[in-house]
Amino acid sequence: MGNQAGHEGPILEIDKLSISFFTRLREIPAVMDFSVSVMPGEAVGLVGESGCGKSTVALGVMRDLGKNGRIVGGTIRFKGRDMAGMSEAELRDIRGNDIAMIYQEPMASLNPAMKIGKQLIEVPMIHERIGRDEAWARALEVVRDVRLPDPERMLNAYPHQLSGGQQQRIVIAMALMSKPALLILDEPTTALDVTVEAAVVELVRDLGKKYGTSMLFISHNLGLVLETCDRLCVMYSGEAVERGSIRDVFDEMRHPYTQALFRSIPLPGTDKNARPLKAIPGNFPLPHERPPGCNFGPRCDYFEAGRCDAGEIPMFDVPGNERHATRCLRFREIDWDAPVEVEQSRRKARIGEVVLSMDRLKKYYEVAANALFGGGEKRVVKANEELTFDARESETLAIVGESGCGKSTFAKVLMGLETATDGRIVFDGREIGNIPIEERDTATVADIQMVFQNPFDTLNPSMTVGRQIMRALEIFGVGRNDAERRARMLELLDLVKLPRSFAGRMPRQLSGGQKQRVGIARAFAGGARVVVADEPVSALDVSVQAAVTDLLMEIQRENGTTLLFISHDLSIVRYLSDRVMVMYLGHVVELGSTEQVFSPPYHPYTEALLSAVPIADTSVQKTHVVLEGDIPSAMNPPPGCPFQTRCRWKEKVPGDLCEREVPAIRQVAGGHSIKCHLSDEHLSAMEPVIRIAAE
């Protein structure tokens, strides 16, 4: 590797960096006294919740802070040279050649009007002035490296012709074109499905080894950082609070925030009744309202007035470990091995009668084959194929699958936003599958409610929080007059643990987690009996996730609500669901209790999903199953079993049965069914994917 040679020290050395943004009124410090170094060939994870300044650090390195952002202190050295002293031309040269950045949204980095090949060869032709043929040969090699099928065809395609996972791989290929010494990845997999994410993460790790590239990996997902990085740095409110090797920080954490973060993630072993998650109390401070002394002080279990808030707190070295440091005054006095104080364990809700049942539900869409001009033949998209299941009172049924598997379509049919093509949905003894929402009576509408994935899109920006909840109460016919509705609205705010004063606030004055609580309050306004939660916590930070899932379960216990929890995050599913339904391309491929679905025998797709979930625990060992290829399109599903194009067990089935016919769903044990051609012997011989190593 040419451009790594001759440099011994850190590739990137950030020392006491401070970055502020300037508004008309004030200076807002975004990053303070931040230091981290990346050695040659090393991958360092930068972890923290949204707003902690991790992306600002990356933009500071790229010198891309916009008009009102400025570095106000500290230095950034690249291969030993201070970047502040570099001219614009030198910086441009380094950005193209030596440092590459991969962003969260792949489409933002691709030009929609230009073929992929042309975009890839631009990089080395401009920066290294090599000829077109050489650049094309290199582009082919890199596209092969990122494991894309049919490289020639890829280079001649436009970005919109590729799936999200393929686009993200092209963006990674683009970053690798000039063989950079440092690769900065800013949440590169948030928009991807978990099996695709697993493949991309493995890819990034392998490429780092192959090219000897150093990496700065920005993420809020501790599991991903464990799987990709050698060392990590935890950030809170603009500061680094702990730095060290993966093992040091995961197994011997020495900062209260790191500890609190781990206690709010559903690792194997947490249980919603016996060992519930512990949410971090309070809220993240706004940049211009940070507390004196330790930023984490107001939310910390170990806070000591007069000490922790007395003055600036530096980073301290943790004795006995190389390069492990913490920003905590009391780290030597705290008993880090003390067991978690279990908040009162909860009584298990009694699961009642069947409230909702679906029988062979199908939902097909007709679309024009040539969608752009609407002409020509029609094609049928089979979004849901024969869904059959029951849901009971006080039960949480999780619906798991990747994008395009039909889980949101089924939610729309249940809500009455779409009507069923075939089959029945029976709610409380009445059939509702073919009644659109505008024809449903108020009671049914109030009874079946939805909490959406993105709390930002579901609130009216020009109406106060209180008004929005009262509007829902009015529609559901709750309360005889405004005074009664106002009283009920305040009770609903208590229910979702928001201060009553929030009734007068506008949505823009709330954080993501607070908005999601308003959404939940609104869904429960009419005493909903079935709540469809569509990825309700995936847009929220880890510490907020714990509080919101806890809240949903508490309301469920009080009201006996049936919760249909749609998610692709199997850790949360394992934590809070009673039963799990796994979907793939419109089919239910597995259905059973959480215990049954999370331990073998599994459907081959469930096995791959379990293997793909990153778990932030160094004692967990996982069997490695990486799915080849992308999820097929519902417009053009494969013949036979929908999963056969990606299945690793296919050759165990005699003949071409998998390619010829859709398997029948069959009972493996009481209440546990799997849709697969594998014989009982093969299924029962499956090994567990997730094992916890003996201490």
C-alpha positions in Angstrom: 0.0 0.0 0.0 1.7 3.1 -1.3 0.3 5.9 0.9 0.7 4.2 4.2 4.4 3.7 3.9 6.9 5.7 6.0 4.5 6.7 8.8 5.0 5.2 12.2 2.9 7.2 14.6 -0.9 7.6 14.7 -2.6 8.1 11.3 -5.0 10.5 13.0 -4.4 12.3 16.2 -7.0 14.6 17.7 -5.8 16.5 20.7 -8.0 18.6 23.0 -10.3 19.6 20.1 -13.1 22.1 20.7 -15.6 23.0 18.0 -18.3 25.7 18.3 -21.2 26.9 16.2 -21.9 30.6 16.2 -25.4 32.0 16.0 -26.4 35.7 16.1 -27.0 35.4 19.8 -24.3 33.2 21.2 -21.5 30.7 20.7 -22.8 27.1 21.1 -20.0 24.7 22.0 -20.6 21.4 20.2 -17.4 19.5 21.1 -15.1 20.3 24.1 -11.6 19.0 25.0 -11.9 16.0 22.8 -8.9 13.7 22.2 -8.6 10.4 20.3 -5.9 8.8 18.2 -6.1 6.2 15.5 -3.0 4.0 14.8 -2.2 2.5 11.4 -4.5 -0.3 10.6 -6.6 0.2 13.7 -10.4 0.6 13.8 -11.7 3.0 16.5 -15.4 3.3 17.3 -16.9 6.6 18.3 -20.1 5.9 20.3 -22.7 8.1 21.7 -26.3 9.2 21.4 -27.6 11.7 19.0 -26.5 15.2 19.7 -23.3 14.2 21.5 -21.0 15.6 18.9 -19.7 12.5 17.2 -20.6 13.6 13.6 -19.2 17.1 14.4 -15.8 15.5 15.2 -15.8 13.8 11.8 -16.8 17.0 10.0 -14.1 18.8 11.9 -11.5 16.3 10.6 -12.9 16.8 7.0 -12.9 20.6 7.6 -16.5 20.6 6.5 -18.2 22.6 9.3 -20.1 25.0 7.1 -20.3 28.8 7.5 -21.0 29.0 11.2 -18.9 26.1 12.6 -15.3 26.8 13.8 -12.6 24.9 15.5 -11.9 27.0 18.6 -9.2 25.0 20.3 -6.9 22.0 20.0 -5.3 20.3 17.0 -6.0 17.6 14.4 -2.9 16.0 13.0 -3.0 13.7 10.0 0.1 11.5 9.7 1.9 13.9 12.1 1.0 17.1 10.2 -1.2 19.7 11.7 -4.2 20.1 9.4 -4.8 23.7 10.6 -1.7 24.9 8.7 -2.7 23.3 5.4 -3.8 25.3 2.4 -7.2 24.7 0.7 -5.4 22.9 -2.1 -3.5 20.6 0.3 -6.7 19.8 2.2 -8.6 19.0 -1.1 -5.8 16.7 -2.0 -5.9 14.9 1.3 -9.7 14.6 1.3 -9.7 12.8 -2.0 -6.6 10.7 -1.6 -5.9 10.0 2.0 -9.2 10.5 4.0 -12.5 9.2 2.7 -15.9 9.5 4.4 -18.9 7.3 4.1 -22.2 8.9 5.1 -25.4 7.5 6.6 -27.6 8.0 3.5 -26.0 6.4 0.5 -28.2 8.4 -2.0 -26.8 11.6 -0.7 -23.3 10.7 -2.0 -24.4 9.4 -5.4 -25.3 11.5 -8.4 -28.7 10.2 -9.6 -28.1 11.3 -13.2 -24.8 9.6 -13.7 -23.9 5.9 -14.2 -22.1 4.2 -11.3 -19.0 3.5 -13.3 -18.5 7.1 -14.3 -18.8 8.2 -10.7 -16.2 5.7 -9.5 -13.6 6.4 -12.1 -13.8 10.2 -11.5 -12.0 9.8 -8.2 -8.7 8.4 -9.2 -8.7 10.2 -12.6 -8.9 13.6 -10.8 -6.8 12.8 -7.8 -4.1 10.5 -9.2 -4.4 11.6 -12.8 -4.4 8.0 -14.1 -5.9 7.0 -17.4 -9.5 5.9 -18.1 -8.7 2.3 -18.8 -6.7 1.8 -15.6 -9.4 3.6 -13.5 -12.1 1.3 -15.1 -10.0 -1.8 -14.2 -9.6 -0.6 -10.7 -13.4 0.2 -10.4 -14.2 -3.4 -11.5 -11.8 -4.7 -8.8 -13.3 -2.6 -6.1 -16.9 -3.5 -7.0 -15.8 -7.1 -6.8 -14.2 -6.4 -3.4 -17.5 -5.1 -2.0 -19.1 -8.3 -3.1 -21.6 -7.0 -5.7 -22.8 -9.4 -8.3 -22.1 -8.9 -12.0 -19.6 -5.9 -11.7 -19.9 -5.0 -15.4 -23.6 -4.5 -15.2 -23.3 -2.6 -11.9 -20.9 -0.1 -13.4 -23.4 0.5 -16.3 -26.4 1.0 -14.0 -27.8 4.2 -12.5 -28.1 4.6 -8.7 -31.9 4.2 -8.6 -31.6 0.7 -10.2 -29.8 -0.6 -7.1 -31.2 -1.6 -3.7 -30.3 0.4 -0.6 -27.7 -2.3 0.4 -26.1 -2.2 -3.1 -26.0 1.6 -3.1 -24.2 1.6 0.3 -21.7 -0.9 -1.1 -21.1 1.4 -4.1 -20.5 4.3 -1.8 -17.9 2.2 0.1 -16.3 1.2 -3.2 -16.1 4.9 -4.1 -14.4 5.6 -0.8 -11.9 2.8 -1.5 -11.1 3.8 -5.0 -8.1 6.0 -4.0 -7.0 3.5 -1.3 -7.3 6.0 1.5 -5.2 5.7 4.7 -8.2 6.7 6.8 -11.8 5.8 6.3 -14.4 7.7 8.4 -17.8 5.9 8.6 -20.7 7.9 9.9 -23.5 5.4 10.9 -23.1 3.7 7.5 -25.7 1.0 8.2 -28.6 2.7 10.0 -30.7 2.7 6.8 -30.1 -1.0 6.0 -31.8 -4.3 7.0 -30.0 -6.3 9.6 -28.9 -9.2 7.3 -27.6 -6.6 4.8 -26.0 -4.7 7.7 -24.2 -7.8 8.9 -22.8 -8.4 5.4 -21.7 -4.7 5.0 -20.1 -4.7 8.5 -18.2 -7.9 7.7 -17.2 -6.4 4.4 -15.8 -3.2 6.0 -13.8 -5.3 8.5 -12.3 -7.5 5.7 -11.5 -4.5 3.5 -9.8 -2.8 6.5 -7.5 -5.8 6.8 -6.9 -6.1 3.0 -6.1 -2.5 2.4 -4.5 -1.8 5.8 -6.9 1.1 6.1 -7.4 2.8 9.5 -11.0 3.5 10.4 -13.0 5.8 12.6 -16.4 4.2 12.9 -19.2 6.5 14.3 -22.2 4.6 15.6 -24.8 4.6 18.4 -24.9 0.8 18.2 -22.5 -0.8 20.8 -23.0 -4.2 19.3 -21.8 -3.1 15.9 -18.8 -1.4 17.4 -17.9 -4.6 19.3 -17.9 -6.5 16.0 -15.9 -4.0 13.9 -13.5 -2.1 16.1 -10.3 -2.6 18.2 -10.8 0.4 20.5 -13.6 2.8 21.3 -14.3 6.2 22.6 -17.7 6.9 24.4 -19.0 10.5 24.0 -21.6 12.3 26.1 -22.7 15.9 25.5 -19.7 17.0 23.4 -17.0 15.3 25.5 -15.2 12.1 25.5 -16.1 10.4 28.8 -14.3 7.0 28.3 -11.6 5.6 26.0 -10.0 2.2 25.8 -9.8 -1.1 24.1 -13.1 -2.9 23.4 -12.5 -5.4 26.2 -11.5 -2.7 28.8 -14.6 -0.6 28.1 -17.1 -3.4 27.8 -15.9 -5.6 30.7 -14.2 -3.0 33.0 -16.1 0.2 32.3 -15.1 3.1 34.5 -17.6 5.8 33.7 -21.2 6.0 35.0 -22.5 7.0 31.6 -21.0 3.9 29.9 -22.4 1.7 32.7 -25.9 3.4 32.3 -25.8 2.9 28.6 -25.1 -0.9 28.9 -27.9 -1.2 31.5 -30.4 0.2 29.0 -29.7 -2.3 26.2 -31.6 -5.6 26.1 -28.7 -8.1 26.3 -29.3 -11.8 26.6 -30.4 -12.4 30.1 -32.6 -9.3 30.7 -36.2 -10.2 31.2 -39.1 -7.7 31.2 -40.5 -9.1 34.4 -37.6 -10.4 36.5 -34.7 -8.1 35.2 -36.2 -5.1 33.5 -34.0 -2.6 31.6 -32.9 0.4 33.5 -33.5 3.7 31.6 -31.2 6.7 32.3 -33.2 9.2 34.3 -33.6 12.8 33.1 -32.8 14.2 29.6 -29.8 15.0 27.6 -28.6 18.6 28.3 -29.0 21.1 25.4 -25.6 22.5 24.2 -26.2 26.0 25.8 -27.7 24.6 29.1 -24.9 22.2 30.1 -24.5 21.8 33.9 -21.4 23.0 35.7 -18.7 20.4 36.3 -19.5 16.9 35.0 -22.0 17.0 32.1 -23.5 13.7 33.2 -23.8 14.8 36.8 -27.6 15.5 36.9 -28.4 12.0 35.6 -25.7 10.1 37.5 -26.3 7.6 40.4 -22.9 8.5 41.9 -23.2 12.3 41.8 -21.6 14.1 44.8 -22.6 17.8 45.2 -19.7 20.2 45.8 -17.3 17.8 44.0 -18.7 16.7 40.7 -20.1 20.1 39.9 -17.1 22.2 41.2 -15.1 22.6 38.0 -13.9 21.2 34.7 -13.1 17.5 34.9 -10.1 16.2 33.0 -9.6 12.7 31.6 -7.9 10.4 34.1 -5.8 7.3 33.2 -7.2 4.1 34.5 -4.3 2.2 36.2 -3.3 -1.2 34.9 -4.7 -0.8 31.4 -2.9 0.7 28.4 -4.7 3.7 26.9 -7.8 3.3 29.1 -9.0 6.7 30.4 -12.2 8.1 32.0 -13.7 11.5 32.7 -15.0 10.7 36.2 -13.7 12.1 39.5 -14.9 9.2 41.6 -13.9 6.3 39.4 -11.6 4.9 42.1 -14.3 5.0 44.8 -17.2 3.4 42.9 -17.8 -0.3 43.4 -18.0 -1.2 39.7 -18.8 -4.9 40.3 -21.8 -4.2 42.6 -24.9 -6.0 41.2 -27.5 -3.9 39.5 -30.2 -2.8 41.9 -33.2 -4.5 40.4 -36.0 -2.0 40.3 -39.1 -3.8 41.7 -39.6 -6.8 39.5 -43.0 -6.7 37.7 -45.8 -9.1 37.9 -46.3 -11.0 34.7 -49.5 -9.9 32.9 -52.1 -12.7 32.6 -52.7 -13.4 29.0 -56.5 -13.4 28.3 -58.9 -14.4 25.5 -58.3 -14.1 21.8 -59.1 -10.5 20.8 -58.0 -10.5 17.2 -57.6 -13.3 14.7 -56.5 -13.4 11.1 -57.4 -16.2 8.8 -55.5 -16.7 5.5 -55.2 -12.9 4.9 -53.9 -11.9 1.5 -53.1 -8.5 0.2 -52.1 -8.0 -3.4 -51.4 -4.8 -5.2 -51.7 -4.3 -9.0 -49.0 -2.0 -10.4 -48.1 -1.0 -13.9 -45.1 -3.0 -15.1 -43.8 0.3 -16.5 -44.5 2.4 -13.3 -43.1 5.6 -14.8 -45.7 6.0 -17.6 -48.4 3.8 -16.3 -48.9 2.0 -19.6 -48.5 -1.6 -20.6 -49.3 -4.8 -18.7 -50.2 -4.9 -15.0 -48.1 -6.9 -12.5 -49.2 -8.1 -9.2 -47.2 -7.5 -6.0 -48.0 -10.1 -3.5 -47.4 -8.1 -0.3 -49.0 -10.7 2.1 -49.6 -14.4 1.4 -52.0 -16.2 3.7 -51.3 -14.7 7.1 -52.9 -16.7 9.9 -52.5 -16.0 13.6 -54.4 -15.1 16.8 -53.5 -12.3 19.3 -54.8 -12.4 22.9 -55.5 -9.8 25.5 -52.4 -8.5 27.3 -50.2 -10.3 24.9 -47.2 -8.9 23.0 -46.9 -10.5 19.5 -43.8 -9.4 17.7 -43.7 -9.3 13.9 -40.2 -9.6 12.6 -38.8 -9.3 9.2 -36.8 -7.1 6.9 -38.0 -4.3 4.7 -40.3 -5.5 1.9 -41.5 -8.6 3.9 -45.0 -7.2 4.1 -45.2 -6.3 7.8 -46.3 -2.7 7.3 -48.8 -3.7 4.6 -50.5 -6.1 7.1 -50.6 -3.3 9.7 -52.3 -1.0 7.1 -54.9 -3.7 6.4 -55.6 -4.1 10.1 -55.9 -0.4 10.6 -58.3 -0.1 7.6 -56.0 2.1 5.6 -56.1 -0.7 3.0 -58.6 -3.5 2.5 -57.8 -7.2 2.3 -57.6 -9.0 -1.1 -58.7 -12.3 0.5 -59.1 -13.9 3.9 -60.6 -12.6 7.1 -59.7 -10.4 10.0 -62.0 -10.9 13.0 -61.9 -8.4 15.9 -64.2 -9.0 18.8 -66.2 -11.5 16.8 -66.8 -8.9 13.9 -65.1 -9.2 10.6 -63.2 -6.0 9.7 -60.8 -7.0 7.0 -62.8 -5.4 4.2 -64.1 -2.3 6.0 -62.0 0.7 5.1 -61.3 3.2 8.0 -63.8 5.8 6.9 -66.6 3.2 7.2 -65.5 1.8 10.6 -67.5 3.0 13.6 -65.7 5.2 16.2 -65.4 2.4 18.7 -63.4 0.2 16.3 -61.2 3.1 15.2 -60.5 4.0 18.9 -59.9 0.3 19.7 -57.2 -0.4 17.1 -54.5 2.3 17.1 -51.0 2.7 15.8 -47.7 4.1 17.1 -45.5 5.0 14.2 -41.8 4.7 13.6 -41.0 8.3 13.2 -42.5 10.5 15.9 -41.5 13.6 13.9 -43.9 12.9 11.0 -47.0 12.1 13.0 -47.5 15.3 15.1 -49.0 18.4 13.7 -46.2 21.0 14.0 -48.6 24.0 14.4 -50.7 22.6 17.3 -49.7 22.3 21.0 -49.2 18.9 22.5 -52.3 19.2 24.7 -54.5 20.3 21.8 -53.4 17.3 19.7 -54.4 14.8 22.4 -57.7 16.6 23.1 -58.5 16.5 19.3 -58.0 12.7 19.5 -60.3 12.4 22.5 -62.9 14.5 20.7 -62.8 12.2 17.6 -63.1 9.1 19.9 -66.1 10.6 21.6 -64.4 10.7 25.0 -65.6 13.4 27.5 -68.8 15.5 27.2 -67.0 18.9 27.0 -63.6 20.6 26.7 -63.1 20.7 30.5 -63.5 16.9 30.8 -61.3 16.3 27.8 -58.7 18.6 29.2 -58.7 16.7 32.5 -58.3 13.4 30.6 -55.5 14.8 28.5 -53.5 15.7 31.6 -54.1 12.1 32.9 -52.7 10.8 29.6 -49.6 13.0 30.0 -49.1 11.4 33.5 -49.6 8.0 31.9 -46.7 8.5 29.5 -44.6 10.2 32.2 -44.5 13.7 30.7 -44.8 16.8 32.9 -48.3 18.3 32.7 -46.7 21.6 31.7 -45.9 20.0 28.3 -49.5 20.5 27.3 -48.7 24.0 26.2 -45.6 23.1 24.3 -45.2 22.9 20.5 -43.8 19.6 19.0 -40.6 21.4 17.9 -39.8 22.1 21.6 -39.7 18.3 22.4 -36.9 15.7 21.9 -37.5 12.6 19.8 -38.3 10.4 22.8 -40.7 13.0 24.2 -42.5 13.2 20.8 -42.8 9.5 20.7 -44.5 9.6 24.2 -47.0 12.1 22.9 -47.7 9.7 20.0 -48.3 6.9 22.5 -50.6 9.1 24.7 -52.6 9.9 21.6 -52.9 6.2 20.6 -54.2 5.4 24.0 -56.6 8.3 24.1 -59.6 6.2 23.3 -58.7 3.3 25.5 -57.2 1.3 22.6 -57.4 -2.4 23.0 -55.0 -3.4 20.1 -52.0 -1.2 19.5 -49.8 -1.8 16.4 -46.4 -0.4 17.2 -44.5 -0.1 13.9 -40.8 0.1 14.8 -41.7 2.5 17.6 -38.2 2.9 19.1 -35.9 2.4 16.1 -35.6 6.2 15.6 -34.7 6.8 19.3 -31.5 6.7 21.3 -30.6 3.6 23.3 -31.3 5.2 26.7 -34.7 6.6 25.5 -35.6 3.2 23.9 -35.5 1.5 27.3 -37.8 4.1 28.8 -40.3 4.0 25.9 -40.5 0.2 25.7 -40.9 0.1 29.5 -43.7 2.6 29.2 -45.5 0.6 26.5 -45.3 -2.5 28.7 -46.6 -0.6 31.8 -49.6 0.7 29.9 -50.2 -2.8 28.6 -50.2 -4.2 32.2 -52.6 -1.6 33.4 -55.0 -1.8 30.4 -54.7 -5.4 29.2 -53.7 -4.0 25.8 -52.8 -6.4 23.0 -49.5 -5.1 21.5 -48.5 -6.0 17.9 -44.8 -5.0 17.9 -43.3 -4.7 14.4 -39.5 -4.7 14.5 -36.3 -5.9 12.9 -34.4 -5.6 16.2 -34.4 -9.0 17.6 -32.8 -8.0 20.9 -35.8 -5.8 21.8 -38.2 -8.5 20.5 -36.6 -11.1 22.7 -36.9 -8.8 25.6 -40.5 -7.8 25.4 -42.5 -10.2 23.3 -44.5 -13.3 24.4 -44.8 -14.7 20.9 -42.9 -14.0 17.6 -44.0 -14.2 14.0 -41.2 -14.2 11.4 -42.1 -12.9 7.9 -40.2 -13.1 4.7 -41.5 -11.8 1.3 -45.1 -11.8 2.4 -45.1 -15.3 4.0 -45.1 -16.2 7.7 -42.1 -18.6 7.8 -42.1 -19.2 11.6 -44.5 -18.6 14.5 -44.1 -19.6 18.1 -43.5 -18.4 21.6 -40.3 -16.3 22.1 -38.5 -19.2 23.7 -39.4 -21.5 20.8 -38.4 -19.0 18.1 -35.1 -18.0 19.8 -33.8 -21.6 20.3 -33.4 -24.3 17.6 -35.0 -25.8 15.6 -35.4 -22.6 13.5 -36.5 -21.7 10.0 -33.2 -21.1 8.1 -34.2 -17.4 7.7 -34.7 -17.0 11.5 -31.3 -18.6 12.0 -29.7 -16.0 9.7 -31.6 -13.1 11.4 -30.3 -14.2 14.8 -26.8 -14.5 13.6 -27.0 -11.0 12.1 -28.0 -9.1 15.2 -25.0 -7.3 16.8 -24.9 -8.1 20.5 -22.9 -5.7 22.8 -21.6 -8.5 25.1 -18.1 -9.9 24.9 -19.2 -13.2 26.5 -21.6 -14.0 23.6 -20.4 -16.3 20.8 -22.3 -16.4 17.6 -22.4 -18.8 14.7 -21.6 -16.8 11.6 -24.3 -17.0 8.9 -24.0 -14.4 6.2 -26.8 -14.4 3.6 -25.6 -14.0 0.0 -27.5 -11.8 -2.3 -30.2 -9.2 -1.7 -33.8 -9.6 -0.6 -35.8 -10.5 -3.8 -38.5 -8.1 -4.9 -42.1 -8.8 -4.1 -42.9 -7.9 -7.8 -40.8 -10.7 -9.0 -40.5 -13.3 -6.2 -38.5 -16.5 -6.8 -40.5 -19.7 -7.6 -41.0 -22.3 -4.9 -39.9 -21.4 -1.4 -39.5 -17.6 -1.2 -36.2 -18.0 0.8 -34.6 -20.6 -1.5 -32.3 -18.1 -3.3 -30.5 -17.3 -0.1 -30.8 -20.5 2.0 -27.7 -22.3 3.2 -29.6 -25.6 3.9 -31.1 -26.0 0.4 -28.9 -28.9 -0.7 -30.2 -30.9 2.3 -33.5 -31.1 0.6 -33.7 -33.9 -2.1 -34.3 -32.9 -5.8 -35.5 -29.4 -6.7 -38.4 -29.3 -4.3 -37.4 -25.9 -2.8 -37.4 -24.4 -6.3 -40.7 -26.0 -7.3 -43.2 -25.6 -4.5 -43.9 -23.4 -1.6 -43.5 -25.5 1.6 -46.6 -26.1 3.7 -46.6 -24.7 7.2 -46.2 -27.4 9.8 -46.2 -27.8 13.6 -42.8 -28.6 15.1 -44.0 -28.5 18.7 -47.1 -27.2 20.5 -47.8 -23.8 19.1 -44.5 -23.7 17.1 -44.9 -23.8 13.3 -42.3 -23.5 10.5 -42.7 -23.2 6.8 -39.8 -25.2 5.4 -39.0 -28.4 3.3 -36.3 -29.6 5.7 -37.0 -32.9 7.4 -37.6 -33.1 11.1 -34.2 -34.8 11.6 -32.4 -31.8 10.0 -34.4 -29.3 11.9 -33.9 -31.0 15.2 -30.1 -31.3 14.6 -29.7 -27.5 14.3 -27.2 -25.8 16.7 -28.0 -22.7 18.7 -26.7 -19.5 16.9 -26.2 -17.5 20.1 -24.2 -19.0 23.0 -23.0 -17.3 26.1 -19.5 -18.4 26.9 -19.0 -20.0 30.4 -17.4 -17.6 32.8 
